[in-house]
Amino acid sequence: MRAVRPRSSRIAVLTAALLMAASGPAGALEFPELEWEGTRAQEVTNTVVDLTIVRPVATVRVIVGGLLFVPAAILSAPMGREGYEGALDTLITAPSEYAFERELGEL
């Protein structure tokens, strides 16, 4: 007949093994021979993140900037053309260039 260990002792052994594995040197988990910069994996990751996260957020920024531009233009009217162009550049031009004119994956 086979001896059956109690379940609590199995959990204790598993926990001890996990703690020993986690307490190893951090350098053992690094892979210095693997390069990330300039690889195809980095390009694909940058493109996916740009397309799914950064571009939609930048588009919302353009929309919010457009909504804020009207009051900003009114408030900057006493400053003359310089205030108007500053508001236009800050709230419309720069965000729209970032959202729509730069290369895909260029973060």
Backbone as XML, in Angstrom:
<?xml version="1.0"?>
<chain id="A" units="angstrom">
  <residue number="1" name="MET">
    <atom name="N" x="0.822" y="-1.166" z="0.000"/>
    <atom name="CA" x="0.000" y="0.000" z="0.000"/>
    <atom name="C" x="0.875" y="1.241" z="0.000"/>
  </residue>
  <residue number="2" name="ARG">
    <atom name="N" x="0.460" y="2.235" z="-0.772"/>
    <atom name="CA" x="1.223" y="3.462" z="-0.926"/>
    <atom name="C" x="0.863" y="4.434" z="0.183"/>
  </residue>
  <residue number="3" name="ALA">
    <atom name="N" x="1.912" y="5.089" z="0.731"/>
    <atom name="CA" x="1.686" y="6.082" z="1.780"/>
    <atom name="C" x="1.238" y="7.391" z="1.133"/>
  </residue>
  <residue number="4" name="VAL">
    <atom name="N" x="0.209" y="7.937" z="1.655"/>
    <atom name="CA" x="-0.334" y="9.194" z="1.136"/>
    <atom name="C" x="0.076" y="10.322" z="2.069"/>
  </residue>
  <residue number="5" name="ARG">
    <atom name="N" x="0.740" y="11.312" z="1.501"/>
    <atom name="CA" x="1.117" y="12.467" z="2.305"/>
    <atom name="C" x="-0.100" y="13.353" z="2.506"/>
  </residue>
  <residue number="6" name="PRO">
    <atom name="N" x="-0.180" y="13.968" z="3.627"/>
    <atom name="CA" x="-1.270" y="14.920" z="3.829"/>
    <atom name="C" x="-1.113" y="16.107" z="2.882"/>
  </residue>
  <residue number="7" name="ARG">
    <atom name="N" x="-2.216" y="16.684" z="2.518"/>
    <atom name="CA" x="-2.220" y="17.774" z="1.549"/>
    <atom name="C" x="-1.423" y="18.976" z="2.048"/>
  </residue>
  <residue number="8" name="SER">
    <atom name="N" x="-1.442" y="19.250" z="3.327"/>
    <atom name="CA" x="-0.744" y="20.412" z="3.876"/>
    <atom name="C" x="0.763" y="20.277" z="3.706"/>
  </residue>
  <residue number="9" name="SER">
    <atom name="N" x="1.301" y="19.061" z="3.767"/>
    <atom name="CA" x="2.743" y="18.904" z="3.585"/>
    <atom name="C" x="3.129" y="19.128" z="2.119"/>
  </residue>
  <residue number="10" name="ARG">
    <atom name="N" x="2.272" y="18.765" z="1.179"/>
    <atom name="CA" x="2.553" y="19.039" z="-0.237"/>
    <atom name="C" x="2.586" y="20.538" z="-0.501"/>
  </residue>
  <residue number="11" name="ILE">
    <atom name="N" x="1.657" y="21.244" z="0.095"/>
    <atom name="CA" x="1.620" y="22.693" z="-0.084"/>
    <atom name="C" x="2.857" y="23.332" z="0.542"/>
  </residue>
  <residue number="12" name="ALA">
    <atom name="N" x="3.281" y="22.831" z="1.683"/>
    <atom name="CA" x="4.461" y="23.364" z="2.347"/>
    <atom name="C" x="5.712" y="23.134" z="1.495"/>
  </residue>
  <residue number="13" name="VAL">
    <atom name="N" x="5.836" y="21.959" z="0.894"/>
    <atom name="CA" x="6.984" y="21.661" z="0.038"/>
    <atom name="C" x="6.960" y="22.548" z="-1.205"/>
  </residue>
  <residue number="14" name="LEU">
    <atom name="N" x="5.811" y="22.719" z="-1.809"/>
    <atom name="CA" x="5.681" y="23.570" z="-2.981"/>
    <atom name="C" x="6.012" y="25.020" z="-2.645"/>
  </residue>
  <residue number="15" name="THR">
    <atom name="N" x="5.532" y="25.506" z="-1.516"/>
    <atom name="CA" x="5.818" y="26.875" z="-1.092"/>
    <atom name="C" x="7.303" y="27.061" z="-0.836"/>
  </residue>
  <residue number="16" name="ALA">
    <atom name="N" x="7.942" y="26.108" z="-0.197"/>
    <atom name="CA" x="9.378" y="26.196" z="0.059"/>
    <atom name="C" x="10.164" y="26.206" z="-1.250"/>
  </residue>
  <residue number="17" name="ALA">
    <atom name="N" x="9.769" y="25.395" z="-2.212"/>
    <atom name="CA" x="10.450" y="25.364" z="-3.497"/>
    <atom name="C" x="10.289" y="26.689" z="-4.237"/>
  </residue>
  <residue number="18" name="LEU">
    <atom name="N" x="9.101" y="27.268" z="-4.201"/>
    <atom name="CA" x="8.878" y="28.564" z="-4.850"/>
    <atom name="C" x="9.667" y="29.673" z="-4.181"/>
  </residue>
  <residue number="19" name="LEU">
    <atom name="N" x="9.758" y="29.650" z="-2.860"/>
    <atom name="CA" x="10.541" y="30.660" z="-2.149"/>
    <atom name="C" x="12.023" y="30.539" z="-2.465"/>
  </residue>
  <residue number="20" name="MET">
    <atom name="N" x="12.525" y="29.330" z="-2.572"/>
    <atom name="CA" x="13.940" y="29.144" z="-2.918"/>
    <atom name="C" x="14.222" y="29.605" z="-4.339"/>
  </residue>
  <residue number="21" name="ALA">
    <atom name="N" x="13.295" y="29.335" z="-5.241"/>
    <atom name="CA" x="13.482" y="29.772" z="-6.624"/>
    <atom name="C" x="13.414" y="31.289" z="-6.732"/>
  </residue>
  <residue number="22" name="ALA">
    <atom name="N" x="12.542" y="31.915" z="-5.956"/>
    <atom name="CA" x="12.390" y="33.367" z="-6.016"/>
    <atom name="C" x="13.528" y="34.097" z="-5.332"/>
  </residue>
  <residue number="23" name="SER">
    <atom name="N" x="14.224" y="33.442" z="-4.407"/>
    <atom name="CA" x="15.298" y="34.103" z="-3.684"/>
    <atom name="C" x="16.642" y="33.977" z="-4.385"/>
  </residue>
  <residue number="24" name="GLY">
    <atom name="N" x="16.656" y="33.441" z="-5.589"/>
    <atom name="CA" x="17.905" y="33.333" z="-6.347"/>
    <atom name="C" x="18.396" y="34.692" z="-6.789"/>
  </residue>
  <residue number="25" name="PRO">
    <atom name="N" x="19.631" y="34.757" z="-7.286"/>
    <atom name="CA" x="20.171" y="36.046" z="-7.707"/>
    <atom name="C" x="19.390" y="36.619" z="-8.885"/>
  </residue>
  <residue number="26" name="ALA">
    <atom name="N" x="19.197" y="37.924" z="-8.883"/>
    <atom name="CA" x="18.430" y="38.571" z="-9.940"/>
    <atom name="C" x="19.149" y="38.481" z="-11.277"/>
  </residue>
  <residue number="27" name="GLY">
    <atom name="N" x="20.447" y="38.424" z="-11.266"/>
    <atom name="CA" x="21.221" y="38.322" z="-12.499"/>
    <atom name="C" x="20.956" y="37.024" z="-13.244"/>
  </residue>
  <residue number="28" name="ALA">
    <atom name="N" x="20.494" y="36.019" z="-12.534"/>
    <atom name="CA" x="20.211" y="34.747" z="-13.186"/>
    <atom name="C" x="18.990" y="34.852" z="-14.089"/>
  </residue>
  <residue number="29" name="LEU">
    <atom name="N" x="18.144" y="35.858" z="-13.870"/>
    <atom name="CA" x="16.945" y="36.021" z="-14.669"/>
    <atom name="C" x="17.154" y="36.923" z="-15.881"/>
  </residue>
  <residue number="30" name="GLU">
    <atom name="N" x="18.307" y="37.564" z="-15.977"/>
    <atom name="CA" x="18.579" y="38.454" z="-17.099"/>
    <atom name="C" x="19.113" y="37.668" z="-18.283"/>
  </residue>
  <residue number="31" name="PHE">
    <atom name="N" x="18.836" y="38.156" z="-19.472"/>
    <atom name="CA" x="19.305" y="37.527" z="-20.692"/>
    <atom name="C" x="20.115" y="38.545" z="-21.483"/>
  </residue>
  <residue number="32" name="PRO">
    <atom name="N" x="21.382" y="38.730" z="-21.131"/>
    <atom name="CA" x="22.163" y="39.786" z="-21.784"/>
    <atom name="C" x="22.402" y="39.534" z="-23.274"/>
  </residue>
  <residue number="33" name="GLU">
    <atom name="N" x="22.323" y="38.302" z="-23.722"/>
    <atom name="CA" x="22.559" y="38.015" z="-25.135"/>
    <atom name="C" x="21.366" y="38.372" z="-26.016"/>
  </residue>
  <residue number="34" name="LEU">
    <atom name="N" x="20.217" y="38.643" z="-25.398"/>
    <atom name="CA" x="19.038" y="39.029" z="-26.160"/>
    <atom name="C" x="19.003" y="40.549" z="-26.301"/>
  </residue>
  <residue number="35" name="GLU">
    <atom name="N" x="19.010" y="41.030" z="-27.519"/>
    <atom name="CA" x="18.941" y="42.469" z="-27.783"/>
    <atom name="C" x="17.514" y="42.845" z="-28.120"/>
  </residue>
  <residue number="36" name="TRP">
    <atom name="N" x="17.053" y="43.973" z="-27.621"/>
    <atom name="CA" x="15.703" y="44.435" z="-27.885"/>
    <atom name="C" x="15.711" y="45.645" z="-28.811"/>
  </residue>
  <residue number="37" name="GLU">
    <atom name="N" x="16.631" y="46.563" z="-28.592"/>
    <atom name="CA" x="16.682" y="47.798" z="-29.375"/>
    <atom name="C" x="16.936" y="47.496" z="-30.842"/>
  </residue>
  <residue number="38" name="GLY">
    <atom name="N" x="16.077" y="48.031" z="-31.696"/>
    <atom name="CA" x="16.268" y="47.909" z="-33.131"/>
    <atom name="C" x="15.833" y="46.579" z="-33.736"/>
  </residue>
  <residue number="39" name="THR">
    <atom name="N" x="15.211" y="45.718" z="-32.962"/>
    <atom name="CA" x="14.796" y="44.424" z="-33.498"/>
    <atom name="C" x="13.405" y="44.544" z="-34.120"/>
  </residue>
  <residue number="40" name="ARG">
    <atom name="N" x="13.046" y="43.553" z="-34.873"/>
    <atom name="CA" x="11.728" y="43.524" z="-35.504"/>
    <atom name="C" x="10.630" y="43.427" z="-34.443"/>
  </residue>
  <residue number="41" name="ALA">
    <atom name="N" x="10.904" y="42.718" z="-33.345"/>
    <atom name="CA" x="9.920" y="42.597" z="-32.266"/>
    <atom name="C" x="9.625" y="43.960" z="-31.649"/>
  </residue>
  <residue number="42" name="GLN">
    <atom name="N" x="10.650" y="44.777" z="-31.488"/>
    <atom name="CA" x="10.430" y="46.113" z="-30.946"/>
    <atom name="C" x="9.620" y="46.967" z="-31.920"/>
  </residue>
  <residue number="43" name="GLU">
    <atom name="N" x="9.903" y="46.865" z="-33.196"/>
    <atom name="CA" x="9.158" y="47.631" z="-34.202"/>
    <atom name="C" x="7.679" y="47.240" z="-34.200"/>
  </residue>
  <residue number="44" name="VAL">
    <atom name="N" x="7.412" y="45.947" z="-34.148"/>
    <atom name="CA" x="6.030" y="45.474" z="-34.145"/>
    <atom name="C" x="5.322" y="45.922" z="-32.872"/>
  </residue>
  <residue number="45" name="THR">
    <atom name="N" x="5.996" y="45.811" z="-31.725"/>
    <atom name="CA" x="5.409" y="46.238" z="-30.460"/>
    <atom name="C" x="5.109" y="47.722" z="-30.480"/>
  </residue>
  <residue number="46" name="ASN">
    <atom name="N" x="6.057" y="48.530" z="-30.961"/>
    <atom name="CA" x="5.828" y="49.974" z="-31.047"/>
    <atom name="C" x="4.654" y="50.294" z="-31.962"/>
  </residue>
  <residue number="47" name="THR">
    <atom name="N" x="4.543" y="49.600" z="-33.071"/>
    <atom name="CA" x="3.457" y="49.849" z="-34.009"/>
    <atom name="C" x="2.110" y="49.487" z="-33.395"/>
  </residue>
  <residue number="48" name="VAL">
    <atom name="N" x="2.040" y="48.351" z="-32.716"/>
    <atom name="CA" x="0.778" y="47.909" z="-32.107"/>
    <atom name="C" x="0.370" y="48.861" z="-30.988"/>
  </residue>
  <residue number="49" name="VAL">
    <atom name="N" x="1.305" y="49.236" z="-30.138"/>
    <atom name="CA" x="0.996" y="50.159" z="-29.042"/>
    <atom name="C" x="0.578" y="51.511" z="-29.601"/>
  </residue>
  <residue number="50" name="ASP">
    <atom name="N" x="1.275" y="51.966" z="-30.642"/>
    <atom name="CA" x="0.928" y="53.249" z="-31.249"/>
    <atom name="C" x="-0.463" y="53.212" z="-31.855"/>
  </residue>
  <residue number="51" name="LEU">
    <atom name="N" x="-0.782" y="52.145" z="-32.554"/>
    <atom name="CA" x="-2.065" y="52.045" z="-33.242"/>
    <atom name="C" x="-3.234" y="51.843" z="-32.284"/>
  </residue>
  <residue number="52" name="THR">
    <atom name="N" x="-3.033" y="51.086" z="-31.212"/>
    <atom name="CA" x="-4.154" y="50.746" z="-30.332"/>
    <atom name="C" x="-4.314" y="51.664" z="-29.133"/>
  </residue>
  <residue number="53" name="ILE">
    <atom name="N" x="-3.233" y="52.320" z="-28.694"/>
    <atom name="CA" x="-3.317" y="53.138" z="-27.485"/>
    <atom name="C" x="-2.996" y="54.606" z="-27.765"/>
  </residue>
  <residue number="54" name="VAL">
    <atom name="N" x="-1.823" y="54.862" z="-28.338"/>
    <atom name="CA" x="-1.339" y="56.236" z="-28.460"/>
    <atom name="C" x="-2.167" y="57.051" z="-29.449"/>
  </residue>
  <residue number="55" name="ARG">
    <atom name="N" x="-2.453" y="56.511" z="-30.620"/>
    <atom name="CA" x="-3.217" y="57.276" z="-31.618"/>
    <atom name="C" x="-4.631" y="57.615" z="-31.155"/>
  </residue>
  <residue number="56" name="PRO">
    <atom name="N" x="-5.384" y="56.679" z="-30.572"/>
    <atom name="CA" x="-6.714" y="57.069" z="-30.086"/>
    <atom name="C" x="-6.664" y="58.138" z="-28.992"/>
  </residue>
  <residue number="57" name="VAL">
    <atom name="N" x="-5.696" y="58.033" z="-28.081"/>
    <atom name="CA" x="-5.566" y="59.052" z="-27.034"/>
    <atom name="C" x="-5.175" y="60.393" z="-27.653"/>
  </residue>
  <residue number="58" name="ALA">
    <atom name="N" x="-4.284" y="60.379" z="-28.639"/>
    <atom name="CA" x="-3.891" y="61.619" z="-29.311"/>
    <atom name="C" x="-5.061" y="62.219" z="-30.083"/>
  </residue>
  <residue number="59" name="THR">
    <atom name="N" x="-5.905" y="61.386" z="-30.655"/>
    <atom name="CA" x="-7.090" y="61.884" z="-31.360"/>
    <atom name="C" x="-8.059" y="62.550" z="-30.390"/>
  </residue>
  <residue number="60" name="VAL">
    <atom name="N" x="-8.243" y="61.964" z="-29.224"/>
    <atom name="CA" x="-9.083" y="62.587" z="-28.196"/>
    <atom name="C" x="-8.472" y="63.911" z="-27.770"/>
  </residue>
  <residue number="61" name="ARG">
    <atom name="N" x="-7.148" y="63.958" z="-27.696"/>
    <atom name="CA" x="-6.465" y="65.207" z="-27.347"/>
    <atom name="C" x="-6.735" y="66.294" z="-28.386"/>
  </residue>
  <residue number="62" name="VAL">
    <atom name="N" x="-6.771" y="65.925" z="-29.654"/>
    <atom name="CA" x="-7.083" y="66.897" z="-30.709"/>
    <atom name="C" x="-8.521" y="67.399" z="-30.556"/>
  </residue>
  <residue number="63" name="ILE">
    <atom name="N" x="-9.449" y="66.503" z="-30.272"/>
    <atom name="CA" x="-10.854" y="66.896" z="-30.109"/>
    <atom name="C" x="-11.026" y="67.815" z="-28.903"/>
  </residue>
  <residue number="64" name="VAL">
    <atom name="N" x="-10.418" y="67.460" z="-27.789"/>
    <atom name="CA" x="-10.503" y="68.304" z="-26.590"/>
    <atom name="C" x="-9.822" y="69.642" z="-26.841"/>
  </residue>
  <residue number="65" name="GLY">
    <atom name="N" x="-8.691" y="69.629" z="-27.540"/>
    <atom name="CA" x="-8.022" y="70.879" z="-27.883"/>
    <atom name="C" x="-8.881" y="71.764" z="-28.761"/>
  </residue>
  <residue number="66" name="GLY">
    <atom name="N" x="-9.615" y="71.149" z="-29.682"/>
    <atom name="CA" x="-10.531" y="71.916" z="-30.523"/>
    <atom name="C" x="-11.643" y="72.563" z="-29.720"/>
  </residue>
  <residue number="67" name="LEU">
    <atom name="N" x="-12.135" y="71.838" z="-28.711"/>
    <atom name="CA" x="-13.187" y="72.396" z="-27.859"/>
    <atom name="C" x="-12.654" y="73.514" z="-26.968"/>
  </residue>
  <residue number="68" name="LEU">
    <atom name="N" x="-11.430" y="73.372" z="-26.510"/>
    <atom name="CA" x="-10.834" y="74.393" z="-25.652"/>
    <atom name="C" x="-10.298" y="75.576" z="-26.439"/>
  </residue>
  <residue number="69" name="PHE">
    <atom name="N" x="-10.125" y="75.407" z="-27.743"/>
    <atom name="CA" x="-9.546" y="76.476" z="-28.547"/>
    <atom name="C" x="-10.451" y="77.704" z="-28.617"/>
  </residue>
  <residue number="70" name="VAL">
    <atom name="N" x="-11.740" y="77.500" z="-28.701"/>
    <atom name="CA" x="-12.668" y="78.639" z="-28.821"/>
    <atom name="C" x="-12.561" y="79.566" z="-27.614"/>
  </residue>
  <residue number="71" name="PRO">
    <atom name="N" x="-12.692" y="79.059" z="-26.373"/>
    <atom name="CA" x="-12.523" y="79.986" z="-25.243"/>
    <atom name="C" x="-11.097" y="80.535" z="-25.136"/>
  </residue>
  <residue number="72" name="ALA">
    <atom name="N" x="-10.104" y="79.714" z="-25.497"/>
    <atom name="CA" x="-8.722" y="80.191" z="-25.432"/>
    <atom name="C" x="-8.487" y="81.306" z="-26.433"/>
  </residue>
  <residue number="73" name="ALA">
    <atom name="N" x="-9.073" y="81.202" z="-27.604"/>
    <atom name="CA" x="-8.921" y="82.252" z="-28.615"/>
    <atom name="C" x="-9.598" y="83.536" z="-28.150"/>
  </residue>
  <residue number="74" name="ILE">
    <atom name="N" x="-10.739" y="83.412" z="-27.509"/>
    <atom name="CA" x="-11.441" y="84.595" z="-27.000"/>
    <atom name="C" x="-10.628" y="85.259" z="-25.893"/>
  </residue>
  <residue number="75" name="LEU">
    <atom name="N" x="-10.100" y="84.444" z="-24.983"/>
    <atom name="CA" x="-9.321" y="85.004" z="-23.876"/>
    <atom name="C" x="-7.968" y="85.552" z="-24.323"/>
  </residue>
  <residue number="76" name="SER">
    <atom name="N" x="-7.421" y="85.008" z="-25.391"/>
    <atom name="CA" x="-6.120" y="85.496" z="-25.859"/>
    <atom name="C" x="-6.249" y="86.602" z="-26.902"/>
  </residue>
  <residue number="77" name="ALA">
    <atom name="N" x="-7.459" y="87.001" z="-27.240"/>
    <atom name="CA" x="-7.679" y="88.060" z="-28.235"/>
    <atom name="C" x="-7.049" y="89.398" z="-27.825"/>
  </residue>
  <residue number="78" name="PRO">
    <atom name="N" x="-7.079" y="89.772" z="-26.547"/>
    <atom name="CA" x="-6.435" y="91.034" z="-26.194"/>
    <atom name="C" x="-4.918" y="91.038" z="-26.432"/>
  </residue>
  <residue number="79" name="MET">
    <atom name="N" x="-4.308" y="89.877" z="-26.511"/>
    <atom name="CA" x="-2.867" y="89.798" z="-26.758"/>
    <atom name="C" x="-2.546" y="89.963" z="-28.242"/>
  </residue>
  <residue number="80" name="GLY">
    <atom name="N" x="-3.546" y="89.967" z="-29.074"/>
    <atom name="CA" x="-3.323" y="90.146" z="-30.501"/>
    <atom name="C" x="-3.062" y="88.819" z="-31.192"/>
  </residue>
  <residue number="81" name="ARG">
    <atom name="N" x="-2.434" y="88.924" z="-32.337"/>
    <atom name="CA" x="-2.186" y="87.755" z="-33.179"/>
    <atom name="C" x="-1.281" y="86.724" z="-32.499"/>
  </residue>
  <residue number="82" name="GLU">
    <atom name="N" x="-0.347" y="87.204" z="-31.696"/>
    <atom name="CA" x="0.586" y="86.303" z="-31.018"/>
    <atom name="C" x="-0.132" y="85.362" z="-30.059"/>
  </residue>
  <residue number="83" name="GLY">
    <atom name="N" x="-1.088" y="85.846" z="-29.310"/>
    <atom name="CA" x="-1.849" y="85.007" z="-28.392"/>
    <atom name="C" x="-2.708" y="84.004" z="-29.123"/>
  </residue>
  <residue number="84" name="TYR">
    <atom name="N" x="-3.313" y="84.436" z="-30.219"/>
    <atom name="CA" x="-4.144" y="83.541" z="-31.033"/>
    <atom name="C" x="-3.304" y="82.413" z="-31.626"/>
  </residue>
  <residue number="85" name="GLU">
    <atom name="N" x="-2.146" y="82.768" z="-32.188"/>
    <atom name="CA" x="-1.280" y="81.740" z="-32.793"/>
    <atom name="C" x="-0.713" y="80.788" z="-31.742"/>
  </residue>
  <residue number="86" name="GLY">
    <atom name="N" x="-0.442" y="81.289" z="-30.544"/>
    <atom name="CA" x="0.031" y="80.419" z="-29.463"/>
    <atom name="C" x="-1.025" y="79.401" z="-29.067"/>
  </residue>
  <residue number="87" name="ALA">
    <atom name="N" x="-2.262" y="79.876" z="-28.942"/>
    <atom name="CA" x="-3.363" y="78.964" z="-28.601"/>
    <atom name="C" x="-3.600" y="77.959" z="-29.720"/>
  </residue>
  <residue number="88" name="LEU">
    <atom name="N" x="-3.542" y="78.429" z="-30.958"/>
    <atom name="CA" x="-3.737" y="77.539" z="-32.102"/>
    <atom name="C" x="-2.655" y="76.461" z="-32.153"/>
  </residue>
  <residue number="89" name="ASP">
    <atom name="N" x="-1.421" y="76.869" z="-31.952"/>
    <atom name="CA" x="-0.311" y="75.908" z="-32.007"/>
    <atom name="C" x="-0.394" y="74.901" z="-30.863"/>
  </residue>
  <residue number="90" name="THR">
    <atom name="N" x="-0.677" y="75.394" z="-29.660"/>
    <atom name="CA" x="-0.701" y="74.513" z="-28.496"/>
    <atom name="C" x="-1.886" y="73.554" z="-28.497"/>
  </residue>
  <residue number="91" name="LEU">
    <atom name="N" x="-3.050" y="74.031" z="-28.893"/>
    <atom name="CA" x="-4.261" y="73.226" z="-28.762"/>
    <atom name="C" x="-4.669" y="72.480" z="-30.025"/>
  </residue>
  <residue number="92" name="ILE">
    <atom name="N" x="-4.239" y="72.933" z="-31.205"/>
    <atom name="CA" x="-4.688" y="72.305" z="-32.449"/>
    <atom name="C" x="-3.526" y="71.745" z="-33.266"/>
  </residue>
  <residue number="93" name="THR">
    <atom name="N" x="-2.560" y="72.595" z="-33.601"/>
    <atom name="CA" x="-1.522" y="72.203" z="-34.557"/>
    <atom name="C" x="-0.617" y="71.093" z="-34.032"/>
  </residue>
  <residue number="94" name="ALA">
    <atom name="N" x="-0.017" y="71.295" z="-32.866"/>
    <atom name="CA" x="0.918" y="70.293" z="-32.331"/>
    <atom name="C" x="0.238" y="68.946" z="-32.059"/>
  </residue>
  <residue number="95" name="PRO">
    <atom name="N" x="-0.931" y="68.905" z="-31.410"/>
    <atom name="CA" x="-1.576" y="67.604" z="-31.202"/>
    <atom name="C" x="-1.996" y="66.914" z="-32.496"/>
  </residue>
  <residue number="96" name="SER">
    <atom name="N" x="-2.449" y="67.702" z="-33.487"/>
    <atom name="CA" x="-2.870" y="67.052" z="-34.734"/>
    <atom name="C" x="-1.668" y="66.523" z="-35.517"/>
  </residue>
  <residue number="97" name="GLU">
    <atom name="N" x="-0.536" y="67.218" z="-35.473"/>
    <atom name="CA" x="0.674" y="66.687" z="-36.106"/>
    <atom name="C" x="1.112" y="65.394" z="-35.431"/>
  </residue>
  <residue number="98" name="TYR">
    <atom name="N" x="1.058" y="65.372" z="-34.097"/>
    <atom name="CA" x="1.452" y="64.166" z="-33.366"/>
    <atom name="C" x="0.497" y="63.013" z="-33.650"/>
  </residue>
  <residue number="99" name="ALA">
    <atom name="N" x="-0.782" y="63.304" z="-33.756"/>
    <atom name="CA" x="-1.778" y="62.244" z="-33.930"/>
    <atom name="C" x="-1.837" y="61.721" z="-35.359"/>
  </residue>
  <residue number="100" name="PHE">
    <atom name="N" x="-1.652" y="62.590" z="-36.365"/>
    <atom name="CA" x="-1.958" y="62.178" z="-37.729"/>
    <atom name="C" x="-0.794" y="62.229" z="-38.712"/>
  </residue>
  <residue number="101" name="GLU">
    <atom name="N" x="0.250" y="62.993" z="-38.445"/>
    <atom name="CA" x="1.289" y="63.179" z="-39.451"/>
    <atom name="C" x="2.567" y="62.391" z="-39.217"/>
  </residue>
  <residue number="102" name="ARG">
    <atom name="N" x="2.816" y="61.926" z="-38.020"/>
    <atom name="CA" x="4.063" y="61.187" z="-37.776"/>
    <atom name="C" x="3.935" y="59.745" z="-38.259"/>
  </residue>
  <residue number="103" name="GLU">
    <atom name="N" x="5.068" y="59.090" z="-38.409"/>
    <atom name="CA" x="5.106" y="57.705" z="-38.873"/>
    <atom name="C" x="4.510" y="56.767" z="-37.823"/>
  </residue>
  <residue number="104" name="LEU">
    <atom name="N" x="3.871" y="55.716" z="-38.271"/>
    <atom name="CA" x="3.275" y="54.731" z="-37.375"/>
    <atom name="C" x="4.386" y="53.981" z="-36.639"/>
  </residue>
  <residue number="105" name="GLY">
    <atom name="N" x="4.284" y="53.893" z="-35.336"/>
    <atom name="CA" x="5.286" y="53.207" z="-34.531"/>
    <atom name="C" x="6.380" y="54.109" z="-34.026"/>
  </residue>
  <residue number="106" name="GLU">
    <atom name="N" x="6.341" y="55.373" z="-34.389"/>
    <atom name="CA" x="7.348" y="56.352" z="-33.947"/>
    <atom name="C" x="6.844" y="56.971" z="-32.650"/>
  </residue>
  <residue number="107" name="LEU">
    <atom name="N" x="7.280" y="56.441" z="-31.530"/>
    <atom name="CA" x="6.770" y="56.918" z="-30.244"/>
    <atom name="C" x="7.632" y="57.983" z="-29.723"/>
  </residue>
</chain>
